[in-house]
Amino acid sequence: MNTEKRIGWLLISGAILLLIPYTLLTMVFDYPDILREDPGVVLTRFHAGGNSLIWIWWSFAMTGIPLLFAYVGIGQLFENQSSLTRSATVLGIISGITQIVGLLRWTFVVPVLASAYVETNDESVKSSISIVFQAFHQFGGVVLGEHLGQLFTIAWTVMIARVFAQTGYFPRWVSVSGYVISGIYLLAQAELFATVMPGFPVWDLAGFLGSTLWLLWLVVVGVYFVRR
């Protein structure tokens, strides 16, 4: 398989695979709304999900790996054609790693806290566990996965779209749509600031629209790579 086809299939498979655990989580764990619920509610619901829920979260994290290889492949393909390529590749890899690490808290940290929370009747202990969970939730989820991970993803998208425009490798609309989608995705950052600044203006659909359109953009780019 040549380089273009390999990159294309990595982008397509990575985008589609991400949708599978995401959809399962919406069905069994009320994701992503559950993320902003009270810690006690989250921990109780998580414990009730059992091992199957842990595996779904692990799968969610691992499905980001094909995209990491795609970022590297794109970087190698355009390395000598645009000065932006290397920087974009580094940001893309950082974005993937931070999001994977953030998601893995649900596999290796939250199960321990959820079990301890459910198995004790001591309210002071429950309160302490809730505080610990909230700290991990804000750092691993909001800071790493959603803030840094998404910001670096947006930066990668804008820079790679610019590389596509500079090289003429894709039709102009592919780059333009990448810019527009990145702008929508960026608006989702407001919801993160609202977790520490109540009343911060939020567009509720920004996260869903931004992430969904971004995955569709990856599929479109992947299809173009495969066809070439």
C-alpha positions in Angstrom: 0.0 0.0 0.0 1.5 3.4 -1.0 1.8 6.3 1.5 -1.3 8.2 0.4 -3.6 5.2 0.7 -2.1 4.2 4.1 -2.7 7.7 5.4 -6.2 7.8 4.0 -7.2 4.5 5.6 -5.7 5.5 8.9 -7.8 8.7 8.9 -11.0 7.0 7.9 -10.6 4.1 10.3 -9.5 6.4 13.1 -12.5 8.7 12.7 -15.0 5.8 12.4 -13.6 3.8 15.3 -13.9 6.8 17.6 -17.6 6.9 16.9 -18.2 3.4 18.2 -17.2 3.8 21.9 -18.5 7.4 21.8 -22.0 6.1 20.8 -21.8 3.3 23.3 -21.0 5.8 26.1 -24.0 7.9 25.1 -26.2 4.9 25.4 -25.0 3.4 28.7 -23.4 6.3 30.5 -25.3 9.4 29.3 -22.0 10.8 27.9 -21.1 13.6 27.5 -23.7 15.2 29.8 -22.6 13.0 32.7 -19.3 14.8 32.8 -20.8 17.8 34.4 -22.9 16.0 37.0 -22.2 15.9 40.7 -19.2 13.6 41.6 -21.5 11.3 43.6 -23.8 10.8 40.7 -20.9 10.1 38.3 -19.1 7.6 40.6 -22.3 5.7 41.4 -23.3 5.5 37.7 -19.8 4.4 36.8 -19.6 1.7 39.4 -23.0 0.4 38.2 -21.5 0.1 34.7 -19.1 -2.6 35.8 -16.1 -3.9 33.8 -17.9 -3.4 30.5 -17.9 0.3 31.0 -14.2 0.3 31.9 -13.4 -1.5 28.6 -15.5 0.9 26.6 -13.5 3.8 28.1 -10.2 2.0 27.3 -11.4 1.4 23.8 -12.3 5.1 23.4 -8.7 6.0 24.4 -7.0 3.4 22.1 -9.0 4.4 19.0 -7.0 7.6 18.9 -3.8 5.6 18.0 -4.6 5.3 14.2 -4.8 9.1 14.0 -1.4 9.5 15.6 0.1 7.4 12.8 -1.9 9.4 10.3 -0.4 12.6 11.7 3.1 11.3 11.3 2.4 10.0 7.8 1.0 13.4 6.7 4.0 15.1 8.2 6.4 12.8 6.3 4.5 13.3 3.1 4.6 17.1 3.2 7.8 17.6 5.2 9.7 19.1 2.2 6.8 21.1 0.8 5.9 23.4 3.6 7.7 24.8 6.7 4.5 24.4 8.7 4.5 20.7 8.4 6.9 19.7 11.2 5.3 22.1 13.7 1.8 20.8 12.8 2.9 17.2 13.2 4.4 17.8 16.7 1.1 19.5 17.8 -1.0 16.7 16.3 1.0 14.1 18.2 0.7 16.1 21.5 -3.0 16.5 20.9 -3.5 12.7 20.6 -1.3 11.8 23.5 -3.0 14.3 25.9 -6.4 13.1 24.9 -5.5 9.5 25.3 -4.0 10.1 28.7 -7.0 12.1 29.8 -9.4 9.3 28.7 -7.4 6.6 30.5 -8.3 8.1 33.8 -11.6 6.4 33.3 -9.8 3.0 33.0 -7.2 3.2 35.8 -8.3 5.9 38.3 -12.1 6.4 38.3 -12.8 2.6 38.9 -10.9 2.7 42.2 -12.6 5.9 43.4 -16.0 4.6 42.3 -15.6 1.4 44.2 -14.4 3.2 47.4 -17.3 5.7 47.1 -20.0 3.1 46.7 -18.7 0.7 49.3 -18.5 3.1 52.2 -21.4 4.5 54.3 -19.2 7.2 55.9 -20.3 10.5 54.6 -17.0 12.2 55.4 -15.2 9.5 53.4 -17.6 10.0 50.5 -17.0 13.7 50.6 -13.2 13.2 50.5 -13.5 10.8 47.6 -15.7 13.3 45.7 -13.0 16.0 46.1 -10.3 13.6 44.9 -12.4 12.6 41.9 -13.2 16.3 41.1 -9.5 17.1 41.1 -8.6 14.3 38.8 -11.7 15.0 36.6 -10.7 18.7 36.2 -7.0 17.9 35.5 -7.3 14.7 33.4 -10.5 15.7 31.7 -10.8 19.4 31.4 -7.1 20.4 31.4 -5.5 17.6 29.5 -8.2 16.0 27.3 -10.6 18.8 26.6 -8.5 22.0 26.8 -5.0 21.1 25.7 -6.0 18.1 23.6 -8.6 20.0 21.7 -6.6 23.2 21.3 -3.7 21.3 19.8 -6.1 19.4 17.6 -7.5 22.6 16.3 -4.0 24.0 15.8 -3.0 20.9 13.8 -6.2 21.1 11.7 -5.6 24.8 10.8 -1.9 24.3 10.0 -2.5 21.1 7.9 -5.3 22.8 6.1 -2.9 25.6 5.3 -0.3 23.1 4.1 -3.0 21.6 1.8 -3.7 25.1 0.4 -0.1 25.9 -0.1 0.7 22.7 -2.0 -2.5 22.5 -4.0 -2.8 18.9 -3.0 -6.5 19.2 -2.3 -9.4 21.4 -3.6 -9.5 24.8 -1.9 -12.8 24.0 -0.2 -11.1 21.3 1.8 -8.8 23.8 3.4 -11.6 26.4 3.9 -13.9 23.9 5.6 -11.0 22.9 7.9 -10.7 26.5 9.0 -14.4 26.9 9.6 -14.7 23.6 11.5 -11.8 24.6 13.6 -13.5 27.9 14.5 -16.6 26.1 15.6 -14.6 23.6 17.6 -12.8 26.4 19.3 -16.0 27.8 20.6 -16.4 24.6 22.7 -13.6 25.9 24.9 -16.1 28.3 26.5 -17.8 25.4 28.2 -14.5 24.5 30.0 -14.1 28.0 31.4 -17.7 27.7 32.6 -16.7 24.9 34.9 -14.7 27.4 37.0 -16.4 30.6 36.1 -20.2 30.1 36.4 -22.1 32.2 34.0 -19.4 32.2 31.3 -21.2 32.4 28.0 -21.5 29.0 26.3 -22.8 27.8 23.0 -24.1 24.3 24.0 -23.9 22.9 20.4 -20.3 24.0 19.8 -18.7 20.8 21.2 -21.0 18.4 19.4 -20.9 20.2 16.1 -17.2 20.9 16.2 -16.1 17.3 17.1 -18.6 15.7 14.7 -17.7 18.0 11.8 -14.0 17.5 12.5 -14.4 13.7 12.3 -16.3 14.1 9.0 -13.5 16.3 7.7 -11.0 13.6 8.5 -13.0 11.1 6.6 -13.2 13.4 3.6 -9.5 14.0 3.7 -8.9 10.3 4.1 -11.0 9.6 1.0 -9.0 12.0 -1.1 -5.8 10.4 0.1 -7.1 6.9 -0.8 -8.3 8.0 -4.2 -4.9 9.5 -5.0 
